[in-house]
Amino acid sequence: MAKVLIKDLNKKYDDVHAVRNVNLEIRDREFVVLVGPSGCGKTTTLRMVAGLEDITSGEISIDGRVVNDLAPMDRDIAMVFQNYALYPHMSVQDNMAFGLKMRKFERADIERRVRQAAEILGIQALLARKPRQLSGGQRQRVALGRAIVRNPRVFLFDEPLSNLDAALRVQMRVELKRLHERLETTAIYVTHDQIEAMTLGDRVVVMKDGVVQQEGAPLTLYQRPANRFVASFIGSPAMNFVDVNISGDGLWAEAQGLRLQVPQRMRSLGGQRLTLGVRPEALRLANGADEHGFATTVDVLEPLGNEILLNFRAGGVQMVARVDPGVRVKAHESVRLALDPQRLHFFDPKTEAAI
């Protein structure tokens, strides 16, 4: 396979700066996920790697070879699109073989590659069918098979699961992970779904407004977000945020109706106004003597089977707590909740950077 190096990459559309100074190194056989909201520049970055978008400035190299001016077919990459892009008049076998035929591969080699890819994906029985005779999941497997037969140095995925229903997305995530481990490929995957990013990626790159906000292992982004945007985007339900005043002695964080002890590691921030971040799972039902507790009222209760989400107000903002499904709480009931002091996050309210 190959290493992909992206250096000072920029893309402008007239006055719109879609991608800003992106620098990334995707290691050989690594699965890297670009994630972010719509319009963040992730797909544009992927398309520049593929050669489908011109580069305004910067450099892209694959396995040490600069590919800025190479046509897509000369970059030795394969791309799987969101809409499958299958030829409706061709059989599954012909769809998978088409790219190899265009590159003048020997017939025996084409048949061998198609057969091997079909075995890997479990679609041997579908080879004679037309795309209209396939389900969404089967069409996605065919699109993957068409990429696999190429045996490229780099696989590129542009939101390939977004057209599938929820259950099938979960199944295909597992299959993609297994496929990557089996093929040992270098892969770049684009999605707006942070759950896909967390479960698929060896490394996750979070983007916003064309800028890389943070990159790292999935759990690193979750546990140590670099800024408020990453903290809010990674994790479901999203992190709770409330602006607090730190007392002059650094002992207390205070907001409307909320007074919490500040962890020892943050005691030097006395007298400042900060944004407190709390994951829903860092909240729990408290006993009466809990020094990290506070009183509130449950507005909405969401029983999900394996957990219960409690929606409530504290510090003047709406918040969510994730609690054990065995907890007996009713909507509009007064409760006392507590925070885990070791799992609190603090952010600068001006720069939004983590403190």
C-alpha positions in Angstrom: 0.0 0.0 0.0 1.2 3.6 0.4 1.6 6.6 2.7 -0.3 9.8 1.7 1.2 13.1 2.7 -0.9 16.3 2.5 1.1 19.5 2.9 -0.2 23.1 3.2 -3.3 22.2 1.1 -5.7 25.0 0.1 -8.8 25.2 -2.0 -10.5 28.4 -3.0 -13.7 28.9 -5.0 -13.6 32.6 -5.9 -14.0 34.3 -2.4 -14.8 31.1 -0.6 -11.7 29.5 1.1 -13.1 25.9 1.4 -9.9 24.2 2.6 -7.3 26.1 4.7 -3.7 24.9 5.1 -4.4 21.3 5.8 -1.4 19.2 6.8 -1.9 15.4 7.3 0.2 12.3 7.1 -1.8 9.1 6.5 0.5 6.2 7.3 0.8 3.0 5.3 -2.2 0.7 6.0 -3.8 3.3 8.3 -7.6 4.0 8.2 -8.1 7.7 8.7 -11.5 9.3 8.9 -12.2 13.0 8.1 -15.3 14.1 10.0 -17.2 17.4 10.4 -20.4 19.1 9.6 -21.6 19.9 6.1 -19.4 22.4 4.4 -16.4 21.8 6.6 -14.1 20.9 3.6 -13.7 17.2 4.2 -15.1 16.0 0.9 -13.2 18.7 -1.0 -10.0 17.5 0.6 -10.8 13.9 -0.4 -11.6 14.9 -3.9 -8.3 16.8 -4.2 -6.5 13.6 -3.1 -8.5 11.7 -5.8 -7.6 14.3 -8.5 -11.3 15.2 -9.0 -10.7 18.8 -7.7 -7.9 21.1 -8.7 -5.5 22.2 -5.9 -5.3 26.0 -5.3 -2.0 25.6 -3.4 -0.2 22.9 -1.5 1.1 19.4 -2.3 -0.2 15.9 -2.2 2.1 12.9 -2.5 1.3 9.2 -2.5 4.1 6.8 -1.6 6.6 9.6 -2.0 5.4 10.7 -5.5 3.8 14.1 -5.9 0.5 13.7 -7.6 -0.8 17.3 -8.0 -0.7 17.2 -11.7 -1.6 13.5 -12.3 -5.0 12.5 -13.7 -7.1 10.4 -11.3 -6.5 7.2 -13.2 -2.8 7.6 -12.8 -2.8 8.0 -9.0 -3.5 4.3 -8.3 -6.4 5.1 -6.0 -10.0 3.7 -5.9 -12.9 5.7 -4.7 -16.3 4.6 -3.3 -19.0 7.2 -3.6 -22.1 7.9 -1.7 -24.5 7.2 -4.6 -22.8 3.9 -5.6 -22.4 5.1 -9.3 -23.2 1.7 -10.8 -24.1 1.3 -14.5 -27.8 0.2 -14.5 -27.6 -1.7 -17.8 -24.6 -3.9 -16.7 -24.6 -6.9 -14.5 -22.8 -6.9 -11.1 -19.9 -8.8 -12.7 -19.6 -6.3 -15.6 -19.8 -3.4 -13.2 -17.0 -4.8 -11.1 -14.9 -5.6 -14.2 -15.5 -2.4 -16.1 -12.5 -0.4 -14.8 -10.1 -3.3 -15.4 -11.4 -3.7 -19.0 -10.8 0.0 -19.6 -7.2 -0.5 -18.4 -6.8 -3.4 -20.8 -6.3 -6.1 -18.2 -6.2 -9.7 -19.5 -9.5 -11.4 -19.4 -8.3 -14.2 -17.1 -6.9 -11.7 -14.7 -10.2 -9.7 -14.7 -12.2 -12.8 -13.9 -9.9 -13.9 -11.1 -10.0 -10.4 -9.5 -13.8 -10.2 -9.7 -14.2 -13.7 -8.3 -11.8 -13.0 -5.4 -13.6 -9.7 -4.6 -17.0 -11.3 -4.7 -15.8 -14.0 -2.3 -14.5 -11.4 0.1 -17.8 -9.5 0.1 -20.1 -12.5 0.0 -21.8 -11.5 -3.3 -20.9 -14.5 -5.5 -24.6 -15.2 -6.0 -25.3 -11.7 -7.2 -22.8 -11.5 -10.1 -25.5 -12.0 -12.8 -27.9 -9.5 -11.4 -28.5 -5.9 -12.5 -28.3 -3.1 -9.9 -32.1 -2.6 -9.9 -32.4 -6.2 -8.6 -30.2 -5.4 -5.5 -30.9 -3.9 -2.1 -29.1 -0.8 -0.9 -26.6 -2.9 1.1 -25.9 -5.2 -1.9 -25.3 -2.2 -4.1 -22.8 -0.8 -1.7 -21.0 -4.2 -1.6 -20.8 -4.1 -5.4 -19.4 -0.5 -5.3 -16.8 -1.8 -2.8 -16.0 -4.8 -5.0 -15.4 -2.5 -8.0 -12.8 -0.7 -5.9 -11.2 -3.9 -4.5 -10.6 -5.4 -7.9 -8.4 -2.5 -8.7 -6.0 -3.5 -5.9 -5.1 0.2 -5.5 -2.5 1.7 -3.2 -5.2 4.0 -1.5 -8.9 3.6 -0.9 -11.0 6.7 -0.7 -14.6 6.6 0.7 -17.0 9.5 0.4 -19.8 9.0 2.9 -20.5 5.5 1.5 -23.1 4.5 4.1 -25.2 7.6 4.3 -27.9 6.2 2.0 -28.4 3.1 4.1 -30.9 2.6 6.9 -29.7 2.7 10.5 -29.5 -1.1 11.0 -27.7 -1.6 7.8 -25.2 1.2 8.5 -24.2 -0.6 11.7 -23.7 -3.9 9.8 -21.7 -2.3 7.0 -19.5 -0.4 9.5 -18.5 -3.8 11.0 -17.9 -5.2 7.5 -15.8 -2.3 6.4 -13.6 -2.7 9.5 -13.1 -6.4 8.7 -12.5 -5.6 5.1 -9.8 -3.1 6.0 -8.1 -5.6 8.3 -8.2 -8.3 5.7 -6.9 -6.2 2.8 -4.4 -4.1 4.9 -5.0 -1.0 2.8 -4.4 2.6 3.3 -7.8 4.3 3.5 -9.2 7.8 3.8 -12.9 7.9 4.8 -15.2 11.0 4.8 -18.3 11.2 7.0 -20.5 13.6 8.9 -21.4 10.9 11.3 -19.2 11.0 14.4 -20.2 7.4 15.4 -18.9 6.2 12.1 -15.7 8.1 12.7 -15.2 6.8 16.2 -15.9 3.2 15.3 -14.0 3.0 12.0 -11.0 5.2 12.3 -7.5 4.3 13.5 -7.2 8.1 13.6 -9.9 10.7 13.3 -9.5 14.2 11.8 -12.1 16.8 12.9 -12.6 19.7 10.5 -14.6 22.9 10.7 -14.7 25.8 8.1 -11.9 24.2 6.1 -9.6 24.0 9.1 -8.4 20.9 10.9 -9.4 21.3 14.5 -7.8 18.2 16.0 -6.5 14.8 14.9 -5.8 11.8 17.0 -7.1 8.4 18.1 -10.9 8.3 18.6 -10.7 8.0 22.4 -8.1 10.8 22.6 -10.5 13.2 20.9 -13.3 12.1 23.2 -11.4 12.3 26.4 -9.1 15.3 25.6 -10.8 17.6 23.1 -8.7 20.5 21.9 -11.5 23.0 21.8 -15.2 23.4 22.4 -16.2 22.5 18.8 -14.4 19.1 19.0 -15.9 18.5 22.4 -19.4 19.2 21.1 -19.1 17.3 17.9 -17.5 14.1 19.2 -19.9 12.2 21.5 -23.6 11.6 21.5 -25.5 13.1 23.3 -23.2 16.1 23.0 -21.2 17.5 25.8 -23.1 20.0 28.1 -21.7 23.5 28.3 -22.4 26.2 30.9 -20.5 29.5 31.6 -19.3 29.7 35.2 -17.4 32.1 37.4 -14.5 30.7 39.3 -14.4 32.1 42.8 -11.4 34.2 43.8 -9.9 31.4 45.9 -10.3 29.0 43.0 -12.5 26.6 45.0 -15.9 27.0 43.4 -17.4 27.3 40.0 -20.7 29.2 40.1 -23.5 29.9 37.7 -27.2 30.5 37.9 -28.4 28.1 40.7 -25.3 26.1 40.3 -22.3 25.9 42.7 -19.7 23.2 42.2 -16.3 22.5 43.7 -13.4 23.0 41.2 -11.0 20.1 40.8 -7.6 20.6 42.4 -5.8 20.8 39.0 -7.9 24.0 38.2 -7.5 25.9 41.4 -5.0 28.4 39.9 -7.9 29.9 37.7 -9.5 31.8 40.5 -11.4 35.0 39.5 -11.9 33.9 35.9 -15.0 33.3 33.8 -14.8 30.0 32.0 -17.0 27.6 30.1 -17.5 24.3 31.9 -18.0 21.2 29.8 -19.6 18.0 31.2 -20.3 14.8 29.3 -23.8 13.3 30.0 -22.2 10.2 31.4 -20.2 12.3 33.9 -23.5 13.1 35.7 -25.2 10.8 38.1 -27.9 10.8 40.7 -26.4 12.1 44.0 -26.9 11.3 47.6 -27.7 14.1 49.9 -24.1 14.6 51.2 -22.4 14.6 47.8 -20.2 17.8 47.7 -20.3 17.8 43.9 -24.2 17.7 43.8 -26.9 20.2 42.8 -30.7 20.2 42.8 -32.7 20.3 39.6 -35.9 19.1 38.0 -36.2 16.6 35.2 -37.9 18.2 32.2 -38.0 15.3 29.8 -37.1 11.6 30.4 -35.9 9.5 27.4 -35.8 5.7 28.3 -33.6 4.0 25.6 -33.5 0.5 27.1 -29.8 0.3 27.9 -29.8 3.8 29.4 -32.0 6.7 30.4 -31.4 10.3 29.3 -32.5 13.0 31.7 -33.1 16.4 30.3 -33.0 19.2 32.8 -31.9 22.8 33.3 -28.9 23.9 35.4 -26.8 27.1 35.4 -29.4 28.7 33.1 -29.0 26.2 30.2 -30.5 23.0 29.1 -28.4 19.9 29.9 -28.6 16.1 29.5 -27.5 13.3 31.9 -27.0 9.7 30.9 -28.0 7.3 33.8 -28.4 3.6 34.5 -31.7 2.1 33.1 -32.6 0.9 36.6 -32.9 4.4 38.0 -36.5 5.2 39.0 -37.1 8.8 38.0 -40.2 10.5 36.5 -40.6 13.6 34.3 -41.0 16.8 36.3 -39.6 15.1 39.4 -37.1 17.1 41.6 -33.8 15.3 41.8 -30.3 15.8 43.0 -27.5 15.2 40.5 -23.7 15.2 40.9 -20.7 15.6 38.6 -17.6 13.5 38.4 -14.9 16.1 39.3 -12.2 14.1 37.4 -14.2 14.3 34.1 -14.9 18.0 33.9 -13.6 20.1 31.0 -12.9 23.8 31.0 -12.7 26.1 27.9 -11.7 29.7 27.3 -15.0 31.4 26.5 -13.2 33.7 24.0 -11.0 31.4 22.0 -13.0 28.2 22.9 -9.6 26.4 23.4 -9.4 23.7 26.1 -7.7 24.8 29.3 
